[in-house]
Amino acid sequence: MIARDQYLHKILSFKDQPLIKIITGIRRCGKSTVLSLLKKYLLSNGVSAKQIIAINFESFAFSEFTDAQKLYLFISKQIIPQNKYYLLIDEVQEVTNWEKCINSLIVDFDIDIYITGSNSHLLSSELATHLAGRYVEIPIYTLSFSEYLSFNAHYKTVISEDTRKQFINYLRQGGFPIVHTSSYSEESMYKIIFDIYSSIILRDTIQRYKIRDVELLERVVKYVFSNIGNTFSGKNVADYFKSQFRKIDINTVYNYLYALEGAFIIHRVSRYDIKGKELLKTQEKFYLSDISLLYATMGYKDTLISGVLENMVFLELKRRGYNVFVGKLDSKEIDFIAEKTDLKIYIQVAYKLENPETIEREFSVLLSINDQYPKYVVTMDDFWNESIQGIHHCHIADFLLDNSY
């Protein structure tokens, strides 16, 4: 089991604090592993096995406790009053009204609670009402490029020492941990990922949001996947379907996008007007939780390479805790404005800077921003590697491994 220290450290920073630690992320991204690593840490740091209550709702052993009251009774029977306990629950969304059970446990016992969930709407307004001020969300993502290299070094017997060659493999394979624990063929790997995708679509979208027209949902998915890196609205989707002689209501489009976000299949990124200093409500972008979902469902498409690279940069920024926006400066677009605390960076992503026009397009918009925050142009150019007026140009593999931002 490879330690994913980045996440474990975040979780441990809240250890024994009166907050419910809610660990979220797409299915099979590694949430259960992080919870296992946490249990291992507790056991090796003075916590006895009797103090740890671990429940995994993907196991049939706990299938009878998917009701809040039954779960509360099951847990409370294992607790001796005045003793300290650690509760680890995997896939808590399987429990009806789970938040009421968790809230009662916090009130009634000396218990430190860690739960995982595969739905981004776990913390909807209704749930937040019960848990107001009592939780912290810790998102987990599929493997970063750095983690991918660690997995390769651990599980693979023959690996390239060339980081950029390894990046090409990462580009084609994505970051679901399971496909990097053995030497799968590309066909087998995409079969595994497609099965993960199918499970998510069925359990976390169709069933959870009671979607009836599955074929129409799949068409919306393909539209989104085919438009990585492009801004669009619900109306754009509806108009596209109309051109294909298939009618779809705009509200239905937004409901489907909401469901896909809820299942962590996609992430929505809003646009930010730099001059007006406001978020714009139209023409958002959507990125995948892992680029391998695209290949497993639609095959590898060279024409989408720019969007795929954007997707990889977006996920890396999210892993590092940035709030990410698409920038608008007059009629120009900045691929990403990323902010956290007092930090801000601007990023343009392109496949290659193949001609003066492309160089002008990618650099000029960043040169138009009058502040001193770092600015990057990220590409897959192997030999063109220089800065222009303080704007850093770098290969995407180097950017993903750079710890300076």
Summary of the structure (lengths in Angstrom):
residues: 405
radius of gyration: 22.4
end to end distance: 28.1
largest distance: 71.6
contacts: 1230
relative contact order: 0.09
helix: 47%
strand: 21%
